[in-house]
């Protein structure tokens, strides 16, 4: 299974798609981050994406999102998934919306199990190969 991030830097920007191929990614405003996002609400090393192998509960690989870095402090302003602040870490699901510092704002990242070439944010739909939208 392939995983992607759909990154919106602003409300009016076109999305940037990031293929997830590594076992971990650090997200933050520092230039050493794997995914660098510059915003006043982001810490230098704000959050970490971690790939996990299949286990008893999950029959395939999956990603979790952690507030902060593995061996360090949490971010100053928090990480939000689907408008809810996460306490420590959370398993990501298809179409989860990730924001930083505020429950709704930009930059905004959408976690995808498949890449959609176009994403209709206003309607919350993703086009499929037949030209119709899926929820």
C-alpha positions as CSV (number, residue, x, y, z in Angstrom):
1,X,0.0,0.0,0.0
2,X,1.3,3.5,-0.9
3,X,0.9,6.4,1.4
4,X,0.8,10.1,0.5
5,X,0.5,13.5,2.1
6,X,-1.5,16.2,0.3
7,X,0.0,19.5,1.6
8,X,-1.8,22.9,1.4
9,X,0.4,25.8,2.5
10,X,-2.4,28.3,2.3
11,X,-6.2,28.2,1.6
12,X,-5.7,29.3,-2.0
13,X,-2.5,27.3,-2.8
14,X,-2.5,24.2,-5.0
15,X,-1.7,21.0,-3.2
16,X,1.8,19.5,-3.0
17,X,1.8,15.7,-2.9
18,X,4.5,14.0,-0.8
19,X,5.0,10.3,-1.3
20,X,5.8,8.5,1.9
21,X,8.5,6.0,1.4
22,X,10.7,6.3,4.5
23,X,10.1,4.8,8.0
24,X,9.9,8.2,9.7
25,X,9.5,11.9,8.8
26,X,10.1,14.9,11.0
27,X,7.7,17.8,10.3
28,X,8.6,21.4,11.3
29,X,10.0,24.7,10.3
30,X,13.7,23.9,10.6
31,X,15.6,23.3,7.4
32,X,16.8,19.9,8.7
33,X,13.1,18.6,8.8
34,X,12.1,16.0,6.2
35,X,8.9,18.0,5.6
36,X,9.6,21.7,6.1
37,X,6.7,24.0,6.7
38,X,7.2,27.6,7.7
39,X,4.5,29.0,9.9
40,X,4.4,30.9,13.2
41,X,2.5,28.1,14.9
42,X,5.1,25.4,14.0
43,X,8.0,24.4,16.3
44,X,11.4,23.7,14.7
45,X,10.7,20.0,15.1
46,X,7.0,19.9,15.5
47,X,5.8,16.4,14.8
48,X,7.0,13.0,13.6
49,X,5.4,10.5,11.2
50,X,6.4,6.9,12.0
51,X,5.8,3.8,9.9
52,X,4.8,0.6,11.8
53,X,4.9,-3.0,10.6
54,X,1.8,-5.2,10.7
55,X,0.8,-6.6,14.1
56,X,-2.1,-8.5,15.7
57,X,-4.5,-5.6,15.2
58,X,-3.3,-4.3,11.8
59,X,-2.7,-6.6,8.8
60,X,-0.7,-4.0,6.9
61,X,1.9,-1.3,7.5
62,X,0.5,1.9,9.0
63,X,1.7,5.4,10.0
64,X,1.3,7.1,13.4
65,X,1.7,10.9,14.0
66,X,3.5,11.9,17.1
67,X,3.4,15.4,18.7
68,X,7.1,16.4,18.8
69,X,10.1,14.1,18.1
70,X,10.8,10.6,19.5
71,X,13.3,11.6,22.1
72,X,12.3,15.1,22.9
73,X,9.7,17.5,23.9
74,X,6.2,17.9,22.5
75,X,5.6,20.9,20.3
76,X,4.7,24.2,21.8
77,X,1.4,24.7,20.1
78,X,0.2,21.1,19.6
79,X,-0.9,18.9,16.7
80,X,-4.5,18.6,15.5
81,X,-6.0,15.7,13.6
82,X,-9.6,16.2,12.3
83,X,-9.9,19.3,14.5
84,X,-9.0,17.4,17.7
85,X,-5.7,18.0,19.5
86,X,-3.7,14.8,19.9
87,X,-2.2,14.0,23.3
88,X,0.8,12.0,22.3
89,X,0.4,10.0,19.1
90,X,-2.4,8.8,16.9
91,X,-2.8,6.2,14.1
92,X,-3.5,8.0,10.8
93,X,-6.4,6.9,8.7
94,X,-7.3,7.7,5.1
95,X,-8.3,11.4,4.6
96,X,-7.2,12.5,8.1
97,X,-6.7,16.3,8.2
98,X,-3.6,17.4,10.1
99,X,-3.0,21.0,11.3
100,X,-0.5,22.5,13.6
101,X,-1.1,24.9,16.5
102,X,-4.8,25.5,15.7
103,X,-7.6,23.1,15.0
104,X,-8.4,24.7,11.6
105,X,-5.8,26.5,9.7
106,X,-2.9,26.4,7.3
107,X,-0.6,24.7,6.5
108,X,-3.0,21.7,6.3
109,X,-2.0,18.2,5.5
110,X,-4.3,15.4,4.3
111,X,-3.1,11.8,4.9
112,X,-4.0,9.6,1.9
113,X,-3.8,5.9,1.3
114,X,-4.0,6.6,-2.5
115,X,-3.0,9.6,-4.4
116,X,-5.8,11.6,-6.0
117,X,-4.6,13.9,-8.8
118,X,-7.2,16.4,-7.8
119,X,-8.8,17.0,-4.5
120,X,-12.0,19.0,-4.1
121,X,-11.5,20.4,-0.6
122,X,-14.8,22.3,-0.5
123,X,-16.9,19.2,-1.1
124,X,-14.5,16.8,0.7
125,X,-14.5,14.4,-2.3
126,X,-11.7,12.7,-4.2
127,X,-12.2,11.8,-7.9
128,X,-11.8,8.1,-8.8
129,X,-10.7,6.5,-12.0
130,X,-14.2,6.7,-13.5
131,X,-14.5,10.5,-13.1
132,X,-17.0,10.3,-10.3
133,X,-16.4,11.5,-6.8
134,X,-16.0,9.3,-3.8
135,X,-16.5,10.3,-0.2
